[in-house]
């Protein structure tokens, strides 16, 4: 599977031809090395998911399109928190809101803020915080293989995080559960995900596990929403203000975050 990761990296490097900077997406680490962008990278207080913030500004003329290759590594400048593997761009901050994005597009000289999907790599170190800063380094082939396979089968961020820790540090199930809210089924799925990287024929097994977890989670969400429905009807019948009803609706929609310990889970079909 490292060959697949190396292929992805090599494919991204084709963006370095003449006039490519304005026409094709350039890997983030190369854009920095070439002096095309200035970047500040911070943690967001989470080990997993939408856990990395980058502030990017172009330092050249013309449009600069920047890609974040799966497996790109950010290393702590202080060394006292975990390094992180990046899965890709998730959101761009525009005004006070965040909007889905797949790459970094710079068409002016302003600073732009993006949220990246990130996963901690060093199990024994603390989780990065908002004040944690990082340097961007080239992709790690092993991390890239996990991220590519996880997207293929639709694995959640929790499974990806566990798989990366297991892959890099060979942590036990007990160690994972002491540090991270995971069931035994989820850890089994993470281990099967790693097996499926080296044994493609076993992909069906991890897919079955992922589908099982998705179904279980869906049932739990439906149950919680059903439990909230009578309260919503009661408030409405008693003439609750729209603001109160809206708060209840938001709370209901936030159940998924509660189920995953307030870590946003990305299950992509």
C-alpha positions in Angstrom: 0.0 0.0 0.0 2.9 2.4 0.4 3.2 2.3 -3.3 -0.3 3.9 -3.5 0.7 6.6 -1.2 3.9 7.3 -3.2 1.8 7.4 -6.3 -0.5 10.0 -4.8 2.5 12.1 -3.8 4.1 11.7 -7.3 0.8 12.7 -8.9 0.7 15.9 -6.9 4.3 16.7 -7.9 3.2 17.0 -11.6 1.9 20.4 -10.6 5.4 21.7 -10.7 5.7 22.2 -14.4 5.9 25.7 -16.0 3.0 28.0 -15.3 1.5 25.2 -13.1 1.4 27.4 -10.0 -1.6 29.3 -11.4 -3.2 26.4 -13.1 -2.9 23.3 -10.8 -3.1 22.6 -7.2 0.3 22.5 -5.5 0.9 20.3 -2.5 1.0 22.5 0.6 4.6 21.5 1.7 5.9 22.3 -1.8 4.1 25.6 -1.9 5.8 26.6 1.3 9.2 25.3 0.2 8.9 27.3 -3.1 8.0 30.5 -1.2 4.6 30.8 -2.8 2.7 31.0 0.4 3.3 31.9 4.1 1.5 29.6 6.5 0.7 29.5 10.2 -0.5 26.2 11.5 -2.3 25.8 14.9 -4.1 23.0 16.8 -7.7 23.4 17.8 -7.7 21.5 21.1 -8.7 18.1 19.6 -6.7 15.0 18.6 -9.1 14.0 15.9 -11.2 15.3 13.1 -11.5 19.0 12.3 -8.5 19.6 14.5 -6.1 21.8 12.6 -6.3 25.4 11.6 -4.1 27.0 8.9 -3.8 30.7 8.1 -2.5 31.0 4.5 -1.4 34.0 2.5 0.1 34.0 -1.0 3.5 35.6 -1.5 3.4 35.8 -5.3 1.1 37.2 -8.0 -1.7 35.4 -9.7 -4.0 32.7 -8.4 -2.4 30.1 -6.2 -4.2 26.8 -5.7 -2.9 24.6 -2.9 -3.8 21.0 -2.2 -3.2 19.1 1.1 -2.1 15.6 0.1 -3.4 12.9 2.4 -0.7 11.9 4.9 0.9 15.4 5.0 2.6 15.6 8.4 2.7 18.7 10.7 5.4 18.6 13.3 5.1 20.5 16.6 7.5 23.4 16.8 8.0 22.8 20.5 8.0 19.0 20.3 5.9 18.7 23.4 2.6 17.7 21.7 1.7 15.1 19.1 2.6 15.5 15.5 -0.4 15.1 13.2 -1.3 13.5 9.9 -3.5 15.6 7.7 -6.4 14.1 5.7 -7.3 17.1 3.7 -9.1 20.5 3.6 -12.5 20.6 5.2 -13.7 24.2 5.6 -12.8 27.8 4.8 -13.7 30.5 7.2 -15.5 33.3 5.4 -16.6 36.1 7.7 -18.1 34.5 10.8 -19.0 31.2 9.1 -17.3 28.1 7.8 -17.9 26.7 4.4 -16.9 23.3 2.9 -13.8 23.4 0.8 -11.6 20.8 -0.9 -8.5 22.9 -1.6 -6.9 26.2 -0.7 -7.6 28.9 -3.3 -5.7 32.2 -3.0 -6.8 34.9 -5.4 -5.8 38.0 -3.4 -3.1 39.1 -0.9 -5.3 38.7 2.2 -4.9 36.0 4.9 -7.3 33.1 4.6 -8.2 30.6 7.3 -8.9 27.0 6.6 -9.8 24.0 8.8 -8.0 20.7 8.0 -8.9 17.2 9.0 -6.1 15.9 11.3 -5.1 12.9 13.3 -2.6 12.7 16.2 0.4 10.4 15.5 2.3 10.1 18.8 0.2 8.2 21.3 2.3 9.0 24.3 2.2 12.8 23.9 -0.5 15.4 24.8 -3.2 16.5 22.4 -2.3 19.8 20.6 -4.1 22.9 21.9 -5.1 26.1 20.1 -1.7 27.7 21.1 0.2 24.7 19.6 2.1 25.6 16.4 3.4 23.4 13.7 5.7 23.1 10.7 4.5 21.4 7.5 6.5 18.4 6.3 6.1 16.0 3.4 3.5 13.2 3.5 4.1 10.0 5.4 3.4 7.0 3.2 2.1 4.8 6.0 -0.3 7.5 7.2 -1.4 8.2 3.6 -2.2 4.5 3.1 -4.6 4.6 6.2 -6.3 7.8 5.1 -6.8 6.6 1.5 -8.2 3.2 2.6 -10.4 4.8 5.2 -12.0 7.1 2.7 -12.5 4.1 0.4 -14.5 2.1 2.9 -16.2 5.1 4.6 -14.5 4.7 8.0 -15.2 7.3 10.7 -12.6 9.7 12.2 -12.5 7.6 15.3 -11.5 4.5 13.4 -8.9 6.4 11.5 -7.4 7.8 14.7 -7.2 4.4 16.3 -5.7 2.9 13.2 -2.9 5.5 13.1 -2.0 5.0 16.7 -2.0 1.3 16.3 0.1 1.5 13.2 2.7 3.8 14.6 2.8 2.8 18.3 1.3 -0.7 18.4 -1.0 0.4 21.3 -3.2 -2.1 23.0 -7.0 -2.0 23.0 -6.9 -1.1 26.7 -4.6 1.8 26.1 -6.8 3.2 23.3 -10.0 2.9 25.5 -8.2 4.7 28.4 -7.3 7.6 26.1 -10.2 7.7 23.7 -13.9 6.9 23.8 -14.1 3.8 21.7 -16.0 0.5 21.9 -14.4 -2.9 21.3 -16.3 -3.1 18.0 -14.8 0.2 16.8 -11.2 -0.9 17.8 -11.7 -4.2 16.0 -12.8 -2.2 12.9 -9.7 0.0 13.2 -7.4 -3.1 13.3 -9.3 -4.7 10.4 -8.8 -1.4 8.5 -5.0 -1.9 8.8 -5.2 -5.5 7.7 -7.2 -4.5 4.6 -4.4 -2.2 3.5 -2.0 -5.1 3.2 -4.6 -7.7 2.2 -7.1 -6.1 -0.3 -9.2 -9.2 -0.3 -10.1 -8.5 3.4 -11.6 -5.1 2.5 -15.1 -6.7 2.6 -14.6 -7.5 6.3 -13.8 -4.0 7.3 -16.7 -2.7 5.1 -19.0 -5.0 7.0 -17.7 -3.7 10.4 -18.1 -0.1 9.2 -21.6 -0.7 8.0 -22.5 -2.4 11.3 -21.2 0.6 13.3 -23.0 3.0 11.0 -26.2 1.1 11.6 -25.7 1.0 15.4 -25.0 4.7 15.5 -28.0 5.4 13.4 -30.2 3.5 15.8 -28.9 5.4 18.8 -29.4 8.7 17.1 -33.0 7.8 16.1 -33.7 6.7 19.7 -32.5 10.0 21.1 -34.3 12.1 18.6 -37.5 10.1 19.3 -37.0 10.8 23.1 -36.7 14.6 22.4 -39.8 14.7 20.1 -42.4 14.7 23.0 -40.6 17.6 24.7 -40.7 19.6 21.5 -44.4 19.0 21.0 -45.1 19.9 24.6 -43.1 23.1 24.4 -44.9 24.0 21.2 -48.4 23.3 22.7 -47.5 25.6 25.6 -46.6 28.4 23.3 -42.9 28.4 23.6 -41.1 31.1 21.8 -39.5 30.4 18.4 -36.1 30.9 20.1 -36.7 28.2 22.6 -37.9 25.8 19.9 -34.9 26.6 17.8 -32.5 25.8 20.7 -34.2 22.4 21.1 -33.9 21.8 17.4 -30.2 22.6 17.5 -29.8 20.3 20.5 -31.5 17.5 18.7 -29.3 17.9 15.6 -26.3 17.9 18.0 -27.0 14.5 19.3 -24.4 13.0 16.9 -21.7 15.1 18.5 -22.8 13.7 21.9 -22.6 10.1 20.7 -19.0 10.7 19.5 -17.9 12.7 22.6 -18.4 15.9 20.7 -15.9 14.9 18.0 -17.3 15.5 14.6 -17.5 12.2 12.7 -17.0 12.2 8.9 -18.6 9.2 7.3 -18.3 9.7 3.6 -20.3 7.6 1.2 
